[in-house]
Amino acid sequence: MEKTTTSRPIRDLMPEGFTATISEKHGVDPSYVSRVVTQEQRSSYIWPSIEDLAVLTDKKAYAERIKFLEKRDKAKQALKQAQRRAAA
């Protein structure tokens, strides 16, 4: 069963032309920007620029999405720890 969420993906919060804007600012390929946004790679060095645009577009929706991602990350981490304990 696939889990669903009501939070909007970060890509939905990006303004038109965001890949060009961020790629020019950081000197990276637009496809890299697109991949970081699509995969929501918060560890990327360009994430602060993505975050700034998302907040400008819809601060509340961005906060909801980050809350969802953090909760998901904690659940993944707990599952990994449980699997390690079970394997030991």
Backbone as a ProteinNet text record, in pm:
[ID]
protein_1_A
[PRIMARY]
MEKTTTSRPIRDLMPEGFTATISEKHGVDPSYVSRVVTQEQRSSYIWPSIEDLAVLTDKKAYAERIKFLEKRDKAKQALKQAQRRAAA
[TERTIARY]
84	0	89	58.7	136.8	83.7	176.6	136.8	122.1	26.1	6.8	21	46	58.5	-16.9	-59	-127.1	-28.7	96.5	194.2	236.8	258	295.6	445.1	486.9	630.2	696.2	823.6	897.3	888.4	892	883.9	759.3	649.1	525.1	535.4	632.3	647.7	746	809	910.4	846.3	895.2	842.5	893.1	828.6	869.8	1013.6	1093	1230.5	1328.7	1289	1376.1	1506	1502.5	1626	1732.1	1693.2	1789.4	1841.6	1752.7	1791.7	1895.6	1868.4	1958.5	2086.1	2074.1	2194.1	2290.7	2239.7	2326.1	2391.8	2316.3	2368.7	2482.8	2469.3	2567.2	2662.4	2641.7	2729	2717.7	2595.8	2571.8	2477.1	2469.6	2380.9	2235.7	2144	2002.7	1947.3	2000.1	1950.9	1986.1	2099	2136.6	2036.2	2001.6	1903.6	1771.2	1727.8	1602.1	1604.7	1716.1	1728.4	1723.7	1794.3	1795.1	1653.9	1581.1	1444.7	1351.8	1358.6	1270.9	1293.9	1421.6	1455.2	1459.2	1435.7	1433.9	1559.8	1675	1804.8	1845.6	1800.8	1825.8	1971	2052.9	2195.2	2277	2215.9	2287.2	2325.5	2441.1	2486.5	2399.1	2316.7	2227.6	2091.6	2069.6	1938.7	1896.5	1984.8	1939.4	1873.4	1922.6	1860	1722.8	1711.2	1582.5	1484.5	1533.1	1451.3	1401.2	1488.5	1449.1	1334.7	1344.8	1238.5	1108.4	1117.9	997.6	926.9	1005.3	947.3	880.2	943	882.5	751.8	744.7	625.1	510.4	538.2	433.7	499.7	517.5	588.8	522	389.6	316.9	331.4	315.4	328.3	470.3	569.1	707.8	728.5	678.6	693.8	627.4	509.6	439.9	521	580.7	658.2	783.2	852.7	973	937.3	826.9	782.2	757	692	666.8	798	891.8	1019.3	1099.1	1098.1	1170.8	1109	977	908.2	940.4	941	974.1	1117.8	1209.2	1350.2	1368.2	1297.2	1306	1252.7	1144.5	1087.5	1184.1	1249.1	1347.1	1464.3	1509.5	1622.1	1584.8	1465.7	1420.8	1410.9	1363.2	1353.4	1492.1	1587.9	1724.7	1783.3	1761.7	1813.6	1749.2	1620.1	1550.1	1601.2	1628.2	1680.1	1820.1	1902	2037.2	2031.7	1942.4	1928.6	1880	1787.3	1733.1	1838.7	1927.8	2032	2146	2160.4	2272.2	2245.9
-117.3	0	124.4	218.4	340.3	444.7	508.2	613.4	743.9	822.4	952.4	1061	1179.7	1293.6	1411.1	1499.5	1618.7	1732.5	1716.1	1822.1	1822.3	1941.5	1956.7	1934.5	1860.4	1843.8	1979.6	1987.6	2112.4	2160.1	2068	2106.3	2190.6	2159.5	2235.3	2377.9	2402.8	2535.7	2623.6	2566.8	2640.3	2730.8	2855.2	2945.7	2906	2958.1	2930.9	2979.2	2900.5	2937.8	2919.2	2844.7	2829.6	2757.8	2662.6	2588.5	2681.2	2770.1	2864.5	2960.5	3010.4	3105.1	3044.6	2926.3	2862.8	2812.7	2759.2	2708.2	2822	2938.1	3053.8	3102.6	3105.2	3152.8	3064.5	2933.3	2839.4	2780.8	2813.4	2761.6	2611.4	2560.9	2417.5	2397	2274.9	2240	2243.5	2294.9	2297	2158.6	2054.6	1919.8	1880.8	1930.9	1904.4	1971.6	2095.2	2167.6	2092.2	2050.4	1977	1848.9	1776.1	1650.3	1674.8	1778.5	1809.9	1843.1	1919.9	1957.7	1836.4	1758.6	1641.9	1540.8	1516.1	1417.8	1479.1	1608.2	1681.4	1651.4	1670.6	1643.8	1762.8	1761.4	1873.3	1887	1787.3	1795	1863.5	1894.1	1958.9	2102	2145	2281	2387.2	2350.7	2449.4	2454.7	2368.3	2362.9	2497.1	2574.7	2703.7	2794.3	2792.8	2872.5	2817.3	2686.3	2621.7	2655.1	2646.1	2676.7	2821.3	2913.9	3055.1	3075.6	3014.3	3028.3	2963.5	2848.6	2780	2862.5	2921.4	3004	3127.9	3188.3	3305.1	3269.3	3149.4	3105.8	3075.8	2995.3	2956.7	2908.2	2999.5	2969.9	2857.2	2859.7	2758.9	2620	2612.5	2483.5	2429.8	2518.5	2474.4	2416.5	2484.6	2436.8	2300.3	2282	2153.3	2042.4	2073.1	1971.7	1932.5	2030.2	2001.1	1917.7	1949.8	1871.3	1726.2	1706.3	1571.8	1499.2	1567.1	1504	1465.4	1551.3	1520.3	1399.7	1392.7	1278.7	1150.2	1157.7	1041.7	996.2	1092.9	1059.4	989.7	1035.5	972.5	829.7	808.7	674.4	580.6	629.6	547.8	511.5	607.9	584.4	481.1	491.4	395.9	255.1	243.8	113.5	52.1	131.9	82	31.4	106.1	65.1	-65.8	-79.6	-202.4	-321.1	-299.5	-406.8	-448.1	-351.9	-383	-465.4	-426.4	-500.7	-642.3	-657.3	-789.9	-879	-819.2	-896.3	-935.6	-863.9	-890.7	-1009.3
0	0	0	-86	-97.1	0.1	72.7	165.4	88.4	128.9	65.2	169.8	122.5	211.1	151.7	236.8	188.6	166.5	208.9	186.7	40.5	-10.9	-151.4	-168.3	-270.6	-295.5	-319.4	-287.2	-304.7	-449.5	-544.2	-686	-713.2	-647.4	-667	-614.1	-527.5	-468.8	-546	-646.7	-721.5	-826.5	-837	-939.7	-1078.6	-1179.7	-1317.1	-1338.2	-1406	-1435.6	-1321.6	-1219.6	-1102.6	-1134.3	-1228.3	-1258	-1315.2	-1404.5	-1462.7	-1356.6	-1273.1	-1168.5	-1074.8	-1025.1	-928.3	-995.7	-1117.3	-1184.8	-1217.3	-1254.8	-1281.2	-1152.6	-1045.8	-917.7	-867.1	-884.7	-829.1	-933.1	-1059.8	-1164.4	-1184.5	-1174.7	-1194.1	-1311.8	-1358.2	-1468	-1419.8	-1501.7	-1461.7	-1426.7	-1490.3	-1458.8	-1315.3	-1265.5	-1126.1	-1031.9	-1063.1	-981	-981	-1098.2	-1109.9	-1027.4	-1033.8	-958.6	-807.7	-761.8	-618.3	-570.6	-650.8	-613.9	-616.7	-722.7	-736.2	-624.8	-593.1	-490.2	-350.1	-342.2	-214.9	-133.4	-197.2	-135.7	-48.8	73.3	163.8	204.8	176.3	209.9	100	-12.9	-122.7	-85	-135.9	-106.2	-172	-270.2	-331.5	-262	-162.6	-95.9	-36.1	25.7	79.9	-25.2	-148.4	-254.6	-290.9	-292.7	-320.2	-208.6	-87.5	29.6	24.8	-9.8	-18.1	-116.8	-234.2	-334.5	-288.2	-225.2	-176.8	-69.5	19.5	126.3	67.2	-33.2	-97.9	-167.7	-221.9	-293.5	-197.3	-94.3	1.5	130.6	223.3	348.3	427.3	435	512.4	448.7	317.4	248.3	261.7	257	273.1	412.9	513.8	651.8	669.7	610.3	618.7	551.7	436.4	364.8	442.8	499.3	576.6	699.1	763.6	878.6	837	723	671.3	642	575.3	539.7	663.7	764.6	888.2	958.7	960.3	1022.2	945.9	813.1	730.3	755.2	764.9	789.8	924.2	1026	1158.4	1153.9	1080.3	1068.2	995.7	890.5	817.9	908.2	986.2	1076.3	1182.9	1238.1	1339.6	1280.7	1158.3	1092.3	1071.8	1027.4	1008.6	1139.8	1247.4	1378.1	1423	1401.9	1440	1358.4	1231.5	1146.4	1189.9	1229.2	1277.1	1405.6	1496.1	1622.2	1596.1	1503.4	1472.1	1406.1	1329.6	1260.9	1354.4	1465.4	1558.2	1648.2
[MASK]
++++++++++++++++++++++++++++++++++++++++++++++++++++++++++++++++++++++++++++++++++++++++

